[in-house]
Amino acid sequence: MPYENLEISTRSPVLSWANHPLKSDEIKMAKNVASLPFVFKHVALMPDVHLGKGALVGSVIATKEAIIPAAVGVDIGCGIMAIKTPFKGEQLEGKLKKIRLDIEAAIPTGFNENKEVEKSVTNWQRWSDFKDLHRGVQDLQGKAMRQLGSLGGGEELPLTVVIQ
């Protein structure tokens, strides 16, 4: 599938596979991201790219010496944790798939949730605030309680491995 190198003045190039002409606010957002000092090589825009908060949803932003889990919005980074490990790249070679599968086995992902509500979740004092939420979500408190400690419905496991 061919791509277009957007002719915009930025620190890093923006390569677009968008299946629609980009609107001015989408170009502005792509330009802002491509101007960040830690972007590695280029920013890539996928076919269904559209506005987000901070970056375009459907953009791929490889970074060097930086992690930005919530680049496209506050919810997108949910469940992400960065942990510096003592491992070097050569120690992990051939093991990343198993590491990911082990993490996925330990943390409910996708539309899965915890089978039981964790005791620490039950003790949270703010559950009473559910009554103040929009009536369309008030009956979802039980689901919310089971999803804490998971990646909730619709999410994939956003596993980022930083190799020294």
C-alpha positions in Angstrom: 0.0 0.0 0.0 1.6 3.3 -1.0 2.0 6.1 1.4 2.3 9.9 1.1 5.1 11.9 2.7 3.2 14.9 3.9 5.0 18.1 2.8 5.0 19.9 6.2 7.9 21.5 7.9 8.6 19.4 10.9 11.6 17.9 12.8 10.5 14.4 11.7 8.7 13.4 8.5 5.0 12.4 8.6 4.2 9.4 6.4 0.5 8.9 5.7 -1.5 5.9 4.6 -4.8 7.8 5.4 -7.7 6.7 3.3 -9.1 10.3 3.3 -7.7 13.8 2.7 -6.5 15.1 6.0 -8.3 18.2 7.4 -6.4 21.2 8.6 -6.8 20.3 12.3 -5.5 16.7 11.6 -2.5 18.1 9.8 -1.9 20.5 12.7 -2.0 17.7 15.2 0.4 15.5 13.0 2.7 18.5 12.7 2.8 19.1 16.5 3.7 15.4 17.2 6.3 15.3 14.4 8.0 18.3 16.0 8.6 16.6 19.3 12.4 16.1 20.0 12.1 12.4 20.9 10.3 11.1 17.7 12.3 8.4 16.2 12.6 8.5 12.3 9.0 9.5 11.4 5.4 9.6 12.4 3.1 7.1 10.5 -0.6 7.7 10.0 -2.8 4.6 9.5 -5.7 4.5 7.0 -8.4 5.3 9.6 -6.5 8.1 11.3 -8.7 10.8 13.0 -8.5 13.4 15.7 -7.5 12.5 19.2 -6.3 14.5 22.1 -2.6 15.2 21.8 -2.0 13.0 18.8 -4.1 11.5 16.0 -5.9 8.3 16.8 -4.4 5.9 14.3 -0.9 7.4 14.4 2.2 5.4 15.2 4.8 7.4 17.1 8.1 5.6 17.6 10.1 7.4 20.2 13.7 7.4 21.3 14.4 7.7 25.1 10.8 8.5 25.8 7.5 6.7 26.4 4.2 8.5 25.8 1.4 6.0 26.6 -1.4 8.5 26.5 -0.4 10.4 23.4 -3.8 10.1 21.7 -6.0 10.6 24.8 -6.2 9.9 28.5 -8.0 6.6 28.1 -5.6 5.1 25.5 -2.8 5.0 28.1 -4.9 3.2 30.8 -3.3 0.1 32.2 0.2 1.1 31.0 3.1 1.0 33.4 6.7 1.6 32.6 9.2 -0.4 34.6 13.0 -0.1 34.1 14.5 -3.5 34.2 18.2 -4.5 34.4 17.9 -6.6 31.2 19.8 -5.8 28.0 18.4 -6.5 24.6 20.4 -9.6 24.0 19.0 -11.2 27.2 15.4 -10.8 25.9 16.0 -12.0 22.4 13.5 -14.7 21.5 11.7 -14.3 24.9 9.4 -11.3 24.3 6.4 -13.4 23.1 6.5 -15.6 26.2 6.8 -12.5 28.4 3.8 -10.9 26.7 1.8 -14.2 27.0 2.6 -14.5 30.7 1.5 -10.9 31.3 -1.7 -11.5 29.4 -2.4 -14.6 31.5 -2.0 -12.6 34.7 -4.0 -9.5 33.7 -7.5 -9.8 32.2 -7.5 -8.1 28.8 -10.0 -7.3 26.0 -13.6 -7.8 27.1 -12.5 -10.0 30.0 -12.7 -8.8 33.6 -11.8 -10.1 37.0 -14.1 -13.0 38.0 -14.5 -11.5 41.5 -14.2 -8.0 42.8 -10.9 -7.5 44.6 -11.2 -6.7 48.3 -9.1 -3.5 47.9 -11.5 -2.4 45.1 -14.6 -2.9 47.3 -13.0 -0.7 50.0 -12.6 2.3 47.8 -14.5 5.2 49.3 -15.6 6.9 46.0 -18.0 4.2 44.8 -20.8 6.2 46.4 -20.1 8.8 43.7 -21.6 6.5 41.1 -25.1 7.8 42.0 -24.0 11.2 40.8 -22.9 10.0 37.3 -25.1 10.0 34.2 -28.1 7.7 34.7 -26.9 5.7 31.6 -23.9 4.4 33.5 -25.1 4.2 37.1 -26.0 0.5 36.7 -22.5 -0.3 35.6 -20.8 0.0 39.0 -20.5 -3.8 39.3 -18.8 -4.1 36.0 -16.5 -1.2 36.8 -15.5 -2.9 40.1 -14.7 -6.1 38.3 -12.6 -4.3 35.6 -10.3 -2.5 38.1 -7.0 -4.4 37.9 -7.8 -5.4 34.3 -7.4 -3.6 31.0 -11.2 -3.4 30.7 -13.4 -3.9 27.7 -12.1 -3.4 24.2 -8.5 -2.8 25.2 -5.6 -4.7 24.0 -2.5 -5.2 26.2 -0.3 -2.2 25.4 3.0 -3.8 26.1 6.0 -1.6 25.5 9.4 -3.0 26.1 12.3 -0.6 26.5 15.6 -2.2 25.7 18.8 -0.5 26.9 
